[in-house]
Amino acid sequence: MTRAVQLFGRSYEAFIEWRRMGYPSLKPGPFAGSTNGTIPRRTIYSSREALLNEENYKAASARLTNGDTYVSKVWWDKR
């Protein structure tokens, strides 16, 4: 519990710790949003990446399960 409180306000670090530990138990919010009511699995690439590195961006996005979206699984995602 202490670690969860320490990470309040540090969005990316808190997200990574949640992915690593699975704590706290999260539930999707009431609005579907861009994840269709599921908890995000990853962050999306920045628009600058798509603009300045288009060839590699397309290749990397093609390897993801649902393309460059919040719900695509990354290679180490076993859940």
BELQUI-V546433 format. One record per residue. N is the residue number from 0. OMEGA is omega in whole degrees, 0 to 359 (* if undefined). Layout:
N;OMEGA  N;OMEGA
This chain:
0;182  1;181  2;180  3;179  4;180  5;186  6;178  7;181  8;178  9;193  10;184  11;180  12;178  13;179  14;180  15;177  16;177  17;179  18;182  19;188  20;184  21;181  22;359  23;177  24;183  25;175  26;177  27;179  28;185  29;182  30;184  31;180  32;183  33;179  34;181  35;176  36;176  37;177  38;181  39;177  40;184  41;172  42;180  43;175  44;179  45;178  46;176  47;179  48;179  49;182  50;187  51;183  52;190  53;183  54;180  55;177  56;180  57;179  58;180  59;180  60;180  61;180  62;179  63;185  64;181  65;184  66;183  67;179  68;179  69;185  70;176  71;177  72;174  73;189  74;183  75;184  76;183  77;181  78;*
